[in-house]
Amino acid sequence: MKKTKRILAIIGVVFLLSIYLITLIGAITASPNSSALFQASIYSTIVVPVMLYAYLFIYKLFKKNGTDIVNSNEEKDSKNHESNAKE
């Protein structure tokens, strides 16, 4: 979990910094797209952290006591098949 959080955080930081850098370069060069770049920068500043939080929240929902829900369901199914085979 810590490794996943760290990777997502690094990706988010790199993305935001690249958006800020592109906006700065656009403003310095007086590009006609400067206002659009600025709007994208503001949008990304809000949306990227919220999306990262949502992904982590969903990831936590799919984890159950350190094991994946999918894996625990597969284990239950295999135990049910074993018990049915014994009977």
C-alpha positions, -999 to +999 in steps of 0.1 A: +000+000+000+028+024+009+045+017-024+013+023-044+007+056-025+042+067-032+040+059-069+006+077-073+019+107-054+050+109-076+030+106-107+006+134-095+035+157-086+052+152-119+020+158-138+012+190-119+048+203-122+048+197-159+014+215-163+028+245-143+060+245-164+040+245-197+018+273-184+049+294-174+066+288-208+033+298-225+031+330-204+067+340-211+064+335-248+031+354-249+014+325-266-021+330-278-030+299-258-018+314-225-052+317-210-062+282-220-030+269-204-037+288-172-072+274-171-058+239-175-033+245-148-060+256-123-083+227-133-054+202-129-045+217-095-079+208-082-088+176-102-055+156-100-053+155-062-090+147-060-087+118-085-056+105-067-076+105-034-105+088-051-082+061-065-066+055-031-100+054-015-113+028-040-081+008-035-087+007+002-122-005-003-110-034-023-084-044+003-095-064+033-072-069+062-041-069+040-056-093+014-074-086-018-112-092-017-108-110-051-082-134-036-103-140-005-134-148-026-113-172-047-101-189-015-136-193-003-147-208-036-118-233-036-127-243+000-163-248-009-153-270-038-130-290-015-157-295+011-182-305-016-157-330-030-153-346+004-190-351+008 
